[in-house]
Amino acid sequence: MFEGVPIHWFLVLATAMFFIGIYGFLVRKNLITMLMSIELILNSVCINFVAFNKILFPEHLEGMFFTLFIIAVAAAEASVAIAIIINIYRRIVNIDVEKMNEMKY
């Protein structure tokens, strides 16, 4: 899988994805784009786990298991977050972060 690709390519890709996710989370005002930025950050961590596992311990699968666990947690987090966002949209008719200044029923 990684035989012809040096590890620094994976590290550059994961670093770029991580900082794009951080930038998107801090700059964007829409809840959906903030959720997508968090998913981008989690995927960059998964790339690091898989790359370092393959380079340092190619006979073990700990990095793969951590990656599967992160993907499962990210899927659960995304489904709960989307349900919350839909509920907010139904009540306030807006998902802009700056326009949600109070939580009410």
C-alpha positions in Angstrom: 0.0 0.0 0.0 2.7 2.5 1.0 5.7 0.9 -0.7 6.3 3.6 -3.3 4.9 6.6 -1.4 7.2 8.3 1.2 5.6 9.1 4.6 6.2 12.8 4.4 3.5 13.0 1.6 1.0 11.5 4.0 2.1 13.9 6.7 1.8 16.9 4.4 -1.6 15.8 3.3 -2.8 15.2 6.9 -1.4 18.6 8.1 -3.0 20.5 5.2 -6.4 18.7 6.0 -6.0 19.5 9.7 -5.3 23.2 9.3 -8.0 23.6 6.6 -10.4 22.0 9.1 -9.3 24.3 11.9 -9.6 27.3 9.6 -13.0 26.3 8.4 -14.2 25.7 12.0 -13.0 29.1 13.2 -14.1 31.2 10.2 -17.4 29.7 9.0 -20.6 30.7 10.6 -22.8 27.9 9.2 -23.3 24.9 11.5 -23.1 22.4 8.6 -19.8 23.7 7.4 -18.5 23.7 11.0 -19.5 20.0 11.2 -17.7 19.3 7.9 -14.6 21.0 9.3 -14.6 18.8 12.3 -15.0 15.7 10.1 -12.0 17.0 8.0 -9.9 17.2 11.2 -10.9 13.7 12.3 -10.0 12.3 8.8 -6.5 13.9 9.0 -6.0 12.2 12.3 -7.0 8.9 10.7 -4.4 9.4 7.9 -1.7 9.9 10.5 -2.7 6.8 12.5 -2.6 4.6 9.4 0.6 6.1 8.0 2.5 5.8 11.2 1.2 2.3 11.9 2.3 1.1 8.5 5.8 2.7 8.8 6.6 1.9 12.4 4.7 -1.4 13.0 3.8 -2.9 9.7 2.9 -6.3 11.3 0.5 -4.9 13.8 -2.9 -3.3 13.2 -3.3 -0.9 16.2 -3.4 2.2 13.9 -6.1 0.6 11.8 -8.2 -0.2 14.9 -7.9 3.3 16.2 -8.9 4.6 12.7 -12.0 2.3 12.7 -12.9 3.5 16.2 -12.5 7.2 15.1 -14.7 6.6 12.0 -17.4 5.0 14.2 -17.3 7.9 16.7 -17.3 10.4 13.8 -20.4 8.8 12.3 -22.2 8.8 15.6 -21.2 12.4 16.2 -22.3 13.5 12.7 -25.7 11.9 13.1 -26.4 13.5 16.5 -25.1 16.9 15.3 -27.2 16.8 12.1 -30.3 15.9 14.3 -29.5 18.9 16.6 -29.0 21.2 13.6 -32.3 20.1 12.0 -34.1 20.7 15.3 -32.5 24.2 15.6 -33.5 24.9 12.0 -37.1 23.9 12.7 -37.4 26.2 15.7 -35.3 29.2 14.6 -35.4 28.8 10.8 -31.7 29.6 10.6 -28.5 27.7 11.2 -26.2 30.7 11.4 -24.1 30.6 14.5 -24.1 34.3 15.1 -27.9 34.6 15.0 -28.5 31.9 17.7 -28.0 33.9 20.8 -30.4 32.1 23.2 -31.6 28.6 23.6 -35.4 28.4 24.0 -38.2 26.0 23.5 
